[in-house]
Amino acid sequence: MTKRTRPWGYQSPVDAKPAEWELHPDTVAVRGGLARSGFGETGEALYLTSGFTYDNAEQAASAFADETEHFLYSRFDNPTVAMFERRLAELEGAEACKATASGMAAMFASVACLVSAGDRVVASMAMFSSCYVVLTEILPKWGVETILVEGNDEAAWADALSKPTKAVFIESPSNPLMEIVDIAMVSKLAHEVGATVIVDNVMASPVLQNPIKLGADVVMYSATKHIDGQGRVLGGAVLGSHTYINEQLKPFIRHTGPSMSAFNAWVLVKSLETITMRVERMSSSALKIAEVLENHPKVKNVKYPFLKSHKGYELAKQQMRGGGSMVAITFDATAEETFKFMNALQVVDISNNLGDSKSLATHPATTTHKRLGPEVRAKAGITDGTVRLSVGLEHPDDLVRDLLQALESI
């Protein structure tokens, strides 16, 4: 098997393999996008450099004119960041990827690079609070109209998409209540009016859901979550076609500057090697925990996509390969009473992050989604009794034991 050469020592097995040989995603997660230097290192190299040199002034001019392939400046591209982008793109099944400094940088850039004053955006109502602020407060200042659609009703989406629309933004599953949107249905309706469909796939990760295969055009991630998954670095990524990434997104990012650091990219490249093992274990534990909590008398309801009681269960089973690592628990309680439960946890930490190897509990109404205000939170179903549980890699029996003893405090 002869490896074809690529710029910067690019040695992806996806290109080296015979055409009929489809590599398993687990193999791609370890070897995709590999770029070795002349030293032949086994561990991916870390290029901590802000700039690059040229053999002569003519080469620099040619590089800036896009006539020669050459790294220019790490705000534009960096060898280590490029490895992360290529590996994630191959894992996702996307043509191209652009990394960003954070998940919100990825979300903002994915939409902002498409819209101008007078344009229209349609989005699912259930979403992370910062995404909501971008779509309903920041973009309208630029003269961009945002229409929100509640639930998964096809008629409601069809009505919202009955006019020309520039972009559609979907978060599925949603944060924090794990609502499911029919990505294929919305994508079909959106494409009929010329819209680009962007899916926030953070809660599922590329291990459990691939929106592009379901009809979406663009996928975005907070790499801080499951991709790193160990609470170390911030990062984001946007994936899509060569045309979208290179002609629309990349110029926007180059000139506005939300670039990923080489060190963070190096951490994320190594993290991708274990993402399948981590996410599958977390998802398996989350289902066990959801099943236990659903039948507890002190719990009002539990939202988890792979529970049969979840309203989006059938759709989730079609779109996803697992229910994810997040469980939404709701008590018929005040914030103070809910705090007693959280404060009684001994194994699970209180934090506003998710997708970590350590299990984390969050009170969205007073932290991550506080910015939305009580009326918007109520409309989204987030109450003072809602707790978002991010299930980690601890043994599920210990997590169940911890949660049950904490429930005694209510």
Contacts in CASP RR format, 6 or more apart in sequence:
PFRMAT RR
TARGET T0000
AUTHOR 0000-0000-0000
METHOD contacts of the structure
MODEL  1
MTKRTRPWGYQSPVDAKPAEWELHPDTVAVRGGLARSGFGETGEALYLTS
GFTYDNAEQAASAFADETEHFLYSRFDNPTVAMFERRLAELEGAEACKAT
ASGMAAMFASVACLVSAGDRVVASMAMFSSCYVVLTEILPKWGVETILVE
GNDEAAWADALSKPTKAVFIESPSNPLMEIVDIAMVSKLAHEVGATVIVD
NVMASPVLQNPIKLGADVVMYSATKHIDGQGRVLGGAVLGSHTYINEQLK
PFIRHTGPSMSAFNAWVLVKSLETITMRVERMSSSALKIAEVLENHPKVK
NVKYPFLKSHKGYELAKQQMRGGGSMVAITFDATAEETFKFMNALQVVDI
SNNLGDSKSLATHPATTTHKRLGPEVRAKAGITDGTVRLSVGLEHPDDLV
RDLLQALESI
1 16 0 8 1.000
1 17 0 8 1.000
1 18 0 8 1.000
2 16 0 8 1.000
3 11 0 8 1.000
3 15 0 8 1.000
3 16 0 8 1.000
4 15 0 8 1.000
4 16 0 8 1.000
6 12 0 8 1.000
6 15 0 8 1.000
6 35 0 8 1.000
7 69 0 8 1.000
8 35 0 8 1.000
8 71 0 8 1.000
8 79 0 8 1.000
8 82 0 8 1.000
9 35 0 8 1.000
9 36 0 8 1.000
9 37 0 8 1.000
9 38 0 8 1.000
10 33 0 8 1.000
10 34 0 8 1.000
10 35 0 8 1.000
10 86 0 8 1.000
11 33 0 8 1.000
11 34 0 8 1.000
11 35 0 8 1.000
11 36 0 8 1.000
12 31 0 8 1.000
12 32 0 8 1.000
12 33 0 8 1.000
12 34 0 8 1.000
12 86 0 8 1.000
12 90 0 8 1.000
13 23 0 8 1.000
13 27 0 8 1.000
13 28 0 8 1.000
13 31 0 8 1.000
13 32 0 8 1.000
13 34 0 8 1.000
14 23 0 8 1.000
14 28 0 8 1.000
14 32 0 8 1.000
14 33 0 8 1.000
14 90 0 8 1.000
17 23 0 8 1.000
25 91 0 8 1.000
25 206 0 8 1.000
25 207 0 8 1.000
25 276 0 8 1.000
26 276 0 8 1.000
28 87 0 8 1.000
28 90 0 8 1.000
28 91 0 8 1.000
29 87 0 8 1.000
29 91 0 8 1.000
29 272 0 8 1.000
29 273 0 8 1.000
29 275 0 8 1.000
29 276 0 8 1.000
30 272 0 8 1.000
30 273 0 8 1.000
32 86 0 8 1.000
32 87 0 8 1.000
32 90 0 8 1.000
32 91 0 8 1.000
33 83 0 8 1.000
33 86 0 8 1.000
33 87 0 8 1.000
33 90 0 8 1.000
34 44 0 8 1.000
34 83 0 8 1.000
34 87 0 8 1.000
35 44 0 8 1.000
35 45 0 8 1.000
35 79 0 8 1.000
35 82 0 8 1.000
35 83 0 8 1.000
35 86 0 8 1.000
36 45 0 8 1.000
37 45 0 8 1.000
39 45 0 8 1.000
44 80 0 8 1.000
44 83 0 8 1.000
44 266 0 8 1.000
44 269 0 8 1.000
44 270 0 8 1.000
45 79 0 8 1.000
45 80 0 8 1.000
46 80 0 8 1.000
46 262 0 8 1.000
46 263 0 8 1.000
46 266 0 8 1.000
47 78 0 8 1.000
47 79 0 8 1.000
47 80 0 8 1.000
47 262 0 8 1.000
48 262 0 8 1.000
48 263 0 8 1.000
49 74 0 8 1.000
49 78 0 8 1.000
49 262 0 8 1.000
50 73 0 8 1.000
50 74 0 8 1.000
51 71 0 8 1.000
51 72 0 8 1.000
51 73 0 8 1.000
51 74 0 8 1.000
52 70 0 8 1.000
52 71 0 8 1.000
52 72 0 8 1.000
52 73 0 8 1.000
54 60 0 8 1.000
54 63 0 8 1.000
54 70 0 8 1.000
59 68 0 8 1.000
59 70 0 8 1.000
62 68 0 8 1.000
62 70 0 8 1.000
63 69 0 8 1.000
63 70 0 8 1.000
63 72 0 8 1.000
64 72 0 8 1.000
71 77 0 8 1.000
71 78 0 8 1.000
71 79 0 8 1.000
74 81 0 8 1.000
74 259 0 8 1.000
74 262 0 8 1.000
75 254 0 8 1.000
75 257 0 8 1.000
75 259 0 8 1.000
76 254 0 8 1.000
76 259 0 8 1.000
78 262 0 8 1.000
78 265 0 8 1.000
79 262 0 8 1.000
80 262 0 8 1.000
80 263 0 8 1.000
80 265 0 8 1.000
80 266 0 8 1.000
80 269 0 8 1.000
81 99 0 8 1.000
81 259 0 8 1.000
81 260 0 8 1.000
81 262 0 8 1.000
81 265 0 8 1.000
83 265 0 8 1.000
83 269 0 8 1.000
84 99 0 8 1.000
84 237 0 8 1.000
84 260 0 8 1.000
84 265 0 8 1.000
84 266 0 8 1.000
84 268 0 8 1.000
84 269 0 8 1.000
84 272 0 8 1.000
85 96 0 8 1.000
85 97 0 8 1.000
85 98 0 8 1.000
85 99 0 8 1.000
85 237 0 8 1.000
86 97 0 8 1.000
87 269 0 8 1.000
87 272 0 8 1.000
88 97 0 8 1.000
88 99 0 8 1.000
88 206 0 8 1.000
88 221 0 8 1.000
88 227 0 8 1.000
88 237 0 8 1.000
88 239 0 8 1.000
88 272 0 8 1.000
89 95 0 8 1.000
89 96 0 8 1.000
89 97 0 8 1.000
89 239 0 8 1.000
91 206 0 8 1.000
91 272 0 8 1.000
92 206 0 8 1.000
92 210 0 8 1.000
92 212 0 8 1.000
92 219 0 8 1.000
92 239 0 8 1.000
93 210 0 8 1.000
93 212 0 8 1.000
93 213 0 8 1.000
93 239 0 8 1.000
94 212 0 8 1.000
94 219 0 8 1.000
94 239 0 8 1.000
94 240 0 8 1.000
94 241 0 8 1.000
95 240 0 8 1.000
95 241 0 8 1.000
95 242 0 8 1.000
95 245 0 8 1.000
96 239 0 8 1.000
96 240 0 8 1.000
96 241 0 8 1.000
96 242 0 8 1.000
96 244 0 8 1.000
96 245 0 8 1.000
96 246 0 8 1.000
97 237 0 8 1.000
97 238 0 8 1.000
97 239 0 8 1.000
97 240 0 8 1.000
97 245 0 8 1.000
98 109 0 8 1.000
98 237 0 8 1.000
98 238 0 8 1.000
98 239 0 8 1.000
98 245 0 8 1.000
98 249 0 8 1.000
98 250 0 8 1.000
98 253 0 8 1.000
99 223 0 8 1.000
99 235 0 8 1.000
99 236 0 8 1.000
99 237 0 8 1.000
99 259 0 8 1.000
99 260 0 8 1.000
99 265 0 8 1.000
99 268 0 8 1.000
100 106 0 8 1.000
100 109 0 8 1.000
100 235 0 8 1.000
100 236 0 8 1.000
100 237 0 8 1.000
100 238 0 8 1.000
100 253 0 8 1.000
100 258 0 8 1.000
100 259 0 8 1.000
100 260 0 8 1.000
101 234 0 8 1.000
101 235 0 8 1.000
101 236 0 8 1.000
101 257 0 8 1.000
101 258 0 8 1.000
101 259 0 8 1.000
101 260 0 8 1.000
101 261 0 8 1.000
101 264 0 8 1.000
102 222 0 8 1.000
102 224 0 8 1.000
102 234 0 8 1.000
102 235 0 8 1.000
102 236 0 8 1.000
102 258 0 8 1.000
103 202 0 8 1.000
103 220 0 8 1.000
103 221 0 8 1.000
103 222 0 8 1.000
103 223 0 8 1.000
103 224 0 8 1.000
103 234 0 8 1.000
103 235 0 8 1.000
103 236 0 8 1.000
103 237 0 8 1.000
104 130 0 8 1.000
104 131 0 8 1.000
104 134 0 8 1.000
104 222 0 8 1.000
105 235 0 8 1.000
105 236 0 8 1.000
105 258 0 8 1.000
106 220 0 8 1.000
106 221 0 8 1.000
106 222 0 8 1.000
106 235 0 8 1.000
106 236 0 8 1.000
106 237 0 8 1.000
106 238 0 8 1.000
107 130 0 8 1.000
107 131 0 8 1.000
107 134 0 8 1.000
107 200 0 8 1.000
107 220 0 8 1.000
107 222 0 8 1.000
108 134 0 8 1.000
108 138 0 8 1.000
108 258 0 8 1.000
109 238 0 8 1.000
109 249 0 8 1.000
109 252 0 8 1.000
109 253 0 8 1.000
109 256 0 8 1.000
109 258 0 8 1.000
110 198 0 8 1.000
110 218 0 8 1.000
110 220 0 8 1.000
110 238 0 8 1.000
110 249 0 8 1.000
111 121 0 8 1.000
111 134 0 8 1.000
111 135 0 8 1.000
111 139 0 8 1.000
111 167 0 8 1.000
111 169 0 8 1.000
111 198 0 8 1.000
112 139 0 8 1.000
112 252 0 8 1.000
113 248 0 8 1.000
113 249 0 8 1.000
113 251 0 8 1.000
113 252 0 8 1.000
113 253 0 8 1.000
114 166 0 8 1.000
114 167 0 8 1.000
114 196 0 8 1.000
114 248 0 8 1.000
115 121 0 8 1.000
115 139 0 8 1.000
115 142 0 8 1.000
115 144 0 8 1.000
115 166 0 8 1.000
115 167 0 8 1.000
116 142 0 8 1.000
116 144 0 8 1.000
117 142 0 8 1.000
117 143 0 8 1.000
117 144 0 8 1.000
118 143 0 8 1.000
118 144 0 8 1.000
118 145 0 8 1.000
119 143 0 8 1.000
119 144 0 8 1.000
119 145 0 8 1.000
119 166 0 8 1.000
119 167 0 8 1.000
120 144 0 8 1.000
120 145 0 8 1.000
120 146 0 8 1.000
120 147 0 8 1.000
120 163 0 8 1.000
120 164 0 8 1.000
120 165 0 8 1.000
120 166 0 8 1.000
121 135 0 8 1.000
121 139 0 8 1.000
121 144 0 8 1.000
121 145 0 8 1.000
121 146 0 8 1.000
121 147 0 8 1.000
121 165 0 8 1.000
121 166 0 8 1.000
121 167 0 8 1.000
121 168 0 8 1.000
121 169 0 8 1.000
122 146 0 8 1.000
122 147 0 8 1.000
122 148 0 8 1.000
122 149 0 8 1.000
122 157 0 8 1.000
122 160 0 8 1.000
122 161 0 8 1.000
122 165 0 8 1.000
122 167 0 8 1.000
122 168 0 8 1.000
122 169 0 8 1.000
122 190 0 8 1.000
122 195 0 8 1.000
123 131 0 8 1.000
123 135 0 8 1.000
123 146 0 8 1.000
123 147 0 8 1.000
123 148 0 8 1.000
123 149 0 8 1.000
123 168 0 8 1.000
123 169 0 8 1.000
123 170 0 8 1.000
124 148 0 8 1.000
124 149 0 8 1.000
124 151 0 8 1.000
124 169 0 8 1.000
124 170 0 8 1.000
124 171 0 8 1.000
124 172 0 8 1.000
124 174 0 8 1.000
124 179 0 8 1.000
124 181 0 8 1.000
125 148 0 8 1.000
125 149 0 8 1.000
125 150 0 8 1.000
125 151 0 8 1.000
125 379 0 8 1.000
125 380 0 8 1.000
126 150 0 8 1.000
126 151 0 8 1.000
126 171 0 8 1.000
126 174 0 8 1.000
126 177 0 8 1.000
126 179 0 8 1.000
126 181 0 8 1.000
126 380 0 8 1.000
127 135 0 8 1.000
127 169 0 8 1.000
127 171 0 8 1.000
127 174 0 8 1.000
127 175 0 8 1.000
127 200 0 8 1.000
128 171 0 8 1.000
128 174 0 8 1.000
128 175 0 8 1.000
128 200 0 8 1.000
128 202 0 8 1.000
128 368 0 8 1.000
128 369 0 8 1.000
129 368 0 8 1.000
129 369 0 8 1.000
129 370 0 8 1.000
129 371 0 8 1.000
129 372 0 8 1.000
130 371 0 8 1.000
131 169 0 8 1.000
131 171 0 8 1.000
131 200 0 8 1.000
132 372 0 8 1.000
132 376 0 8 1.000
133 371 0 8 1.000
135 146 0 8 1.000
135 148 0 8 1.000
135 169 0 8 1.000
136 146 0 8 1.000
136 148 0 8 1.000
139 146 0 8 1.000
140 146 0 8 1.000
144 166 0 8 1.000
147 160 0 8 1.000
149 156 0 8 1.000
149 157 0 8 1.000
149 160 0 8 1.000
150 156 0 8 1.000
150 379 0 8 1.000
151 179 0 8 1.000
151 181 0 8 1.000
152 179 0 8 1.000
152 180 0 8 1.000
152 181 0 8 1.000
152 182 0 8 1.000
152 312 0 8 1.000
152 315 0 8 1.000
154 182 0 8 1.000
154 185 0 8 1.000
154 189 0 8 1.000
157 185 0 8 1.000
157 186 0 8 1.000
157 189 0 8 1.000
158 189 0 8 1.000
161 168 0 8 1.000
161 186 0 8 1.000
161 189 0 8 1.000
161 190 0 8 1.000
161 192 0 8 1.000
161 193 0 8 1.000
161 195 0 8 1.000
162 193 0 8 1.000
163 193 0 8 1.000
164 193 0 8 1.000
164 194 0 8 1.000
165 190 0 8 1.000
165 193 0 8 1.000
165 194 0 8 1.000
165 195 0 8 1.000
166 195 0 8 1.000
166 196 0 8 1.000
167 195 0 8 1.000
167 196 0 8 1.000
167 197 0 8 1.000
167 198 0 8 1.000
168 186 0 8 1.000
168 187 0 8 1.000
168 190 0 8 1.000
168 195 0 8 1.000
168 196 0 8 1.000
168 197 0 8 1.000
168 198 0 8 1.000
169 198 0 8 1.000
169 200 0 8 1.000
170 181 0 8 1.000
170 183 0 8 1.000
170 186 0 8 1.000
170 197 0 8 1.000
170 198 0 8 1.000
170 199 0 8 1.000
170 200 0 8 1.000
170 211 0 8 1.000
170 216 0 8 1.000
171 181 0 8 1.000
171 199 0 8 1.000
171 200 0 8 1.000
171 202 0 8 1.000
171 203 0 8 1.000
172 179 0 8 1.000
172 180 0 8 1.000
172 181 0 8 1.000
172 183 0 8 1.000
172 199 0 8 1.000
172 200 0 8 1.000
172 201 0 8 1.000
172 203 0 8 1.000
172 204 0 8 1.000
172 209 0 8 1.000
172 319 0 8 1.000
173 179 0 8 1.000
173 180 0 8 1.000
173 203 0 8 1.000
173 204 0 8 1.000
173 305 0 8 1.000
173 316 0 8 1.000
173 320 0 8 1.000
173 323 0 8 1.000
173 324 0 8 1.000
173 326 0 8 1.000
174 180 0 8 1.000
174 181 0 8 1.000
174 203 0 8 1.000
175 202 0 8 1.000
175 203 0 8 1.000
175 326 0 8 1.000
175 354 0 8 1.000
175 368 0 8 1.000
175 388 0 8 1.000
176 326 0 8 1.000
176 328 0 8 1.000
176 362 0 8 1.000
176 364 0 8 1.000
176 368 0 8 1.000
176 369 0 8 1.000
176 382 0 8 1.000
176 386 0 8 1.000
176 388 0 8 1.000
177 303 0 8 1.000
177 328 0 8 1.000
177 380 0 8 1.000
177 381 0 8 1.000
177 382 0 8 1.000
177 386 0 8 1.000
178 203 0 8 1.000
178 303 0 8 1.000
178 304 0 8 1.000
178 305 0 8 1.000
178 310 0 8 1.000
178 326 0 8 1.000
178 327 0 8 1.000
178 328 0 8 1.000
179 303 0 8 1.000
179 312 0 8 1.000
180 305 0 8 1.000
180 310 0 8 1.000
180 312 0 8 1.000
180 315 0 8 1.000
180 316 0 8 1.000
180 319 0 8 1.000
182 315 0 8 1.000
182 319 0 8 1.000
183 197 0 8 1.000
183 199 0 8 1.000
183 211 0 8 1.000
183 214 0 8 1.000
183 215 0 8 1.000
183 216 0 8 1.000
183 319 0 8 1.000
184 214 0 8 1.000
184 215 0 8 1.000
184 319 0 8 1.000
186 197 0 8 1.000
187 197 0 8 1.000
187 214 0 8 1.000
187 215 0 8 1.000
187 216 0 8 1.000
187 217 0 8 1.000
188 215 0 8 1.000
190 196 0 8 1.000
190 197 0 8 1.000
191 197 0 8 1.000
196 217 0 8 1.000
196 218 0 8 1.000
196 244 0 8 1.000
197 215 0 8 1.000
197 216 0 8 1.000
197 217 0 8 1.000
197 218 0 8 1.000
198 216 0 8 1.000
198 217 0 8 1.000
198 218 0 8 1.000
198 219 0 8 1.000
198 220 0 8 1.000
199 211 0 8 1.000
199 216 0 8 1.000
199 218 0 8 1.000
199 219 0 8 1.000
199 220 0 8 1.000
200 220 0 8 1.000
200 221 0 8 1.000
201 209 0 8 1.000
201 211 0 8 1.000
201 219 0 8 1.000
201 220 0 8 1.000
201 221 0 8 1.000
202 220 0 8 1.000
202 221 0 8 1.000
202 222 0 8 1.000
202 225 0 8 1.000
202 226 0 8 1.000
203 324 0 8 1.000
203 326 0 8 1.000
204 320 0 8 1.000
204 322 0 8 1.000
204 323 0 8 1.000
204 324 0 8 1.000
205 221 0 8 1.000
205 225 0 8 1.000
205 226 0 8 1.000
205 227 0 8 1.000
205 275 0 8 1.000
205 279 0 8 1.000
205 324 0 8 1.000
206 219 0 8 1.000
206 221 0 8 1.000
206 275 0 8 1.000
207 226 0 8 1.000
207 275 0 8 1.000
207 276 0 8 1.000
207 279 0 8 1.000
207 280 0 8 1.000
207 321 0 8 1.000
208 279 0 8 1.000
208 283 0 8 1.000
208 320 0 8 1.000
208 321 0 8 1.000
208 322 0 8 1.000
208 323 0 8 1.000
208 324 0 8 1.000
209 319 0 8 1.000
209 320 0 8 1.000
209 321 0 8 1.000
210 219 0 8 1.000
211 219 0 8 1.000
212 219 0 8 1.000
212 239 0 8 1.000
212 240 0 8 1.000
214 319 0 8 1.000
217 240 0 8 1.000
217 241 0 8 1.000
217 244 0 8 1.000
218 238 0 8 1.000
218 239 0 8 1.000
218 240 0 8 1.000
218 244 0 8 1.000
219 238 0 8 1.000
219 239 0 8 1.000
219 240 0 8 1.000
220 236 0 8 1.000
220 237 0 8 1.000
220 238 0 8 1.000
220 239 0 8 1.000
221 227 0 8 1.000
221 236 0 8 1.000
221 237 0 8 1.000
221 238 0 8 1.000
221 239 0 8 1.000
222 235 0 8 1.000
222 236 0 8 1.000
223 233 0 8 1.000
223 234 0 8 1.000
223 235 0 8 1.000
223 236 0 8 1.000
223 237 0 8 1.000
223 268 0 8 1.000
224 231 0 8 1.000
224 233 0 8 1.000
224 234 0 8 1.000
224 235 0 8 1.000
224 236 0 8 1.000
224 353 0 8 1.000
225 353 0 8 1.000
225 354 0 8 1.000
225 355 0 8 1.000
225 356 0 8 1.000
226 275 0 8 1.000
226 278 0 8 1.000
226 279 0 8 1.000
226 282 0 8 1.000
226 325 0 8 1.000
226 355 0 8 1.000
227 235 0 8 1.000
227 237 0 8 1.000
227 268 0 8 1.000
227 271 0 8 1.000
227 272 0 8 1.000
227 275 0 8 1.000
228 235 0 8 1.000
228 267 0 8 1.000
228 268 0 8 1.000
228 271 0 8 1.000
229 271 0 8 1.000
229 278 0 8 1.000
229 355 0 8 1.000
229 356 0 8 1.000
229 357 0 8 1.000
230 271 0 8 1.000
230 356 0 8 1.000
230 357 0 8 1.000
231 353 0 8 1.000
231 356 0 8 1.000
231 357 0 8 1.000
232 267 0 8 1.000
233 263 0 8 1.000
233 264 0 8 1.000
233 267 0 8 1.000
233 268 0 8 1.000
234 264 0 8 1.000
235 260 0 8 1.000
235 264 0 8 1.000
235 268 0 8 1.000
236 260 0 8 1.000
238 245 0 8 1.000
238 249 0 8 1.000
239 245 0 8 1.000
253 259 0 8 1.000
278 357 0 8 1.000
278 393 0 8 1.000
279 324 0 8 1.000
279 325 0 8 1.000
281 392 0 8 1.000
281 393 0 8 1.000
282 324 0 8 1.000
282 325 0 8 1.000
282 355 0 8 1.000
282 391 0 8 1.000
282 392 0 8 1.000
282 393 0 8 1.000
283 322 0 8 1.000
283 323 0 8 1.000
283 324 0 8 1.000
283 325 0 8 1.000
283 391 0 8 1.000
284 396 0 8 1.000
285 325 0 8 1.000
285 391 0 8 1.000
285 392 0 8 1.000
285 393 0 8 1.000
285 394 0 8 1.000
285 396 0 8 1.000
285 399 0 8 1.000
286 304 0 8 1.000
286 323 0 8 1.000
286 324 0 8 1.000
286 325 0 8 1.000
286 326 0 8 1.000
286 327 0 8 1.000
286 389 0 8 1.000
286 391 0 8 1.000
287 304 0 8 1.000
287 306 0 8 1.000
287 307 0 8 1.000
287 323 0 8 1.000
288 396 0 8 1.000
288 400 0 8 1.000
289 327 0 8 1.000
289 389 0 8 1.000
289 391 0 8 1.000
289 396 0 8 1.000
289 399 0 8 1.000
289 400 0 8 1.000
289 403 0 8 1.000
290 302 0 8 1.000
290 304 0 8 1.000
290 306 0 8 1.000
290 307 0 8 1.000
290 327 0 8 1.000
291 307 0 8 1.000
292 400 0 8 1.000
292 403 0 8 1.000
292 404 0 8 1.000
293 299 0 8 1.000
293 302 0 8 1.000
293 327 0 8 1.000
293 329 0 8 1.000
293 403 0 8 1.000
294 301 0 8 1.000
294 302 0 8 1.000
294 307 0 8 1.000
294 309 0 8 1.000
296 404 0 8 1.000
296 407 0 8 1.000
298 331 0 8 1.000
298 407 0 8 1.000
298 410 0 8 1.000
299 329 0 8 1.000
299 330 0 8 1.000
299 331 0 8 1.000
299 407 0 8 1.000
300 330 0 8 1.000
300 331 0 8 1.000
300 332 0 8 1.000
300 385 0 8 1.000
301 309 0 8 1.000
301 330 0 8 1.000
302 309 0 8 1.000
302 327 0 8 1.000
302 328 0 8 1.000
302 329 0 8 1.000
302 330 0 8 1.000
303 310 0 8 1.000
303 327 0 8 1.000
303 328 0 8 1.000
303 330 0 8 1.000
304 310 0 8 1.000
304 323 0 8 1.000
304 326 0 8 1.000
304 327 0 8 1.000
304 328 0 8 1.000
305 312 0 8 1.000
305 313 0 8 1.000
305 316 0 8 1.000
305 320 0 8 1.000
305 322 0 8 1.000
305 323 0 8 1.000
305 324 0 8 1.000
306 313 0 8 1.000
306 316 0 8 1.000
306 317 0 8 1.000
306 320 0 8 1.000
306 322 0 8 1.000
306 323 0 8 1.000
306 324 0 8 1.000
307 313 0 8 1.000
310 316 0 8 1.000
316 322 0 8 1.000
316 323 0 8 1.000
325 354 0 8 1.000
325 355 0 8 1.000
325 390 0 8 1.000
325 391 0 8 1.000
325 392 0 8 1.000
326 354 0 8 1.000
326 355 0 8 1.000
326 388 0 8 1.000
326 389 0 8 1.000
326 390 0 8 1.000
326 391 0 8 1.000
327 388 0 8 1.000
327 389 0 8 1.000
327 391 0 8 1.000
328 386 0 8 1.000
328 387 0 8 1.000
328 388 0 8 1.000
328 389 0 8 1.000
329 386 0 8 1.000
329 387 0 8 1.000
329 388 0 8 1.000
329 389 0 8 1.000
330 383 0 8 1.000
330 385 0 8 1.000
330 386 0 8 1.000
330 387 0 8 1.000
331 337 0 8 1.000
331 338 0 8 1.000
331 341 0 8 1.000
331 385 0 8 1.000
331 386 0 8 1.000
331 387 0 8 1.000
331 410 0 8 1.000
332 385 0 8 1.000
333 341 0 8 1.000
333 384 0 8 1.000
333 385 0 8 1.000
333 410 0 8 1.000
334 384 0 8 1.000
334 385 0 8 1.000
335 363 0 8 1.000
335 365 0 8 1.000
335 366 0 8 1.000
335 384 0 8 1.000
335 385 0 8 1.000
337 385 0 8 1.000
337 410 0 8 1.000
338 363 0 8 1.000
338 384 0 8 1.000
338 385 0 8 1.000
338 386 0 8 1.000
338 387 0 8 1.000
338 410 0 8 1.000
339 363 0 8 1.000
340 409 0 8 1.000
340 410 0 8 1.000
341 387 0 8 1.000
341 406 0 8 1.000
341 407 0 8 1.000
341 409 0 8 1.000
341 410 0 8 1.000
342 350 0 8 1.000
342 361 0 8 1.000
342 363 0 8 1.000
342 387 0 8 1.000
342 406 0 8 1.000
343 350 0 8 1.000
343 409 0 8 1.000
344 405 0 8 1.000
344 406 0 8 1.000
344 408 0 8 1.000
344 409 0 8 1.000
345 361 0 8 1.000
345 402 0 8 1.000
345 403 0 8 1.000
345 406 0 8 1.000
346 402 0 8 1.000
346 405 0 8 1.000
346 406 0 8 1.000
347 359 0 8 1.000
347 394 0 8 1.000
347 398 0 8 1.000
347 399 0 8 1.000
347 402 0 8 1.000
348 359 0 8 1.000
348 360 0 8 1.000
348 361 0 8 1.000
348 389 0 8 1.000
348 399 0 8 1.000
348 402 0 8 1.000
348 403 0 8 1.000
348 406 0 8 1.000
349 358 0 8 1.000
349 359 0 8 1.000
349 360 0 8 1.000
349 361 0 8 1.000
350 360 0 8 1.000
350 361 0 8 1.000
350 362 0 8 1.000
350 363 0 8 1.000
351 360 0 8 1.000
351 361 0 8 1.000
351 362 0 8 1.000
352 362 0 8 1.000
352 367 0 8 1.000
352 368 0 8 1.000
353 360 0 8 1.000
353 390 0 8 1.000
354 360 0 8 1.000
354 362 0 8 1.000
354 388 0 8 1.000
354 390 0 8 1.000
355 390 0 8 1.000
355 392 0 8 1.000
356 390 0 8 1.000
356 392 0 8 1.000
357 392 0 8 1.000
357 393 0 8 1.000
358 392 0 8 1.000
358 393 0 8 1.000
358 394 0 8 1.000
359 389 0 8 1.000
359 390 0 8 1.000
359 391 0 8 1.000
359 392 0 8 1.000
359 394 0 8 1.000
359 399 0 8 1.000
360 389 0 8 1.000
360 390 0 8 1.000
360 392 0 8 1.000
361 387 0 8 1.000
361 388 0 8 1.000
361 389 0 8 1.000
361 390 0 8 1.000
362 368 0 8 1.000
362 387 0 8 1.000
362 388 0 8 1.000
362 389 0 8 1.000
362 390 0 8 1.000
363 385 0 8 1.000
363 386 0 8 1.000
363 387 0 8 1.000
363 388 0 8 1.000
364 370 0 8 1.000
364 377 0 8 1.000
364 382 0 8 1.000
364 386 0 8 1.000
364 388 0 8 1.000
365 377 0 8 1.000
365 382 0 8 1.000
365 383 0 8 1.000
365 384 0 8 1.000
365 385 0 8 1.000
365 386 0 8 1.000
366 384 0 8 1.000
368 388 0 8 1.000
369 377 0 8 1.000
369 380 0 8 1.000
369 382 0 8 1.000
372 380 0 8 1.000
372 382 0 8 1.000
377 383 0 8 1.000
389 403 0 8 1.000
391 399 0 8 1.000
392 399 0 8 1.000
END
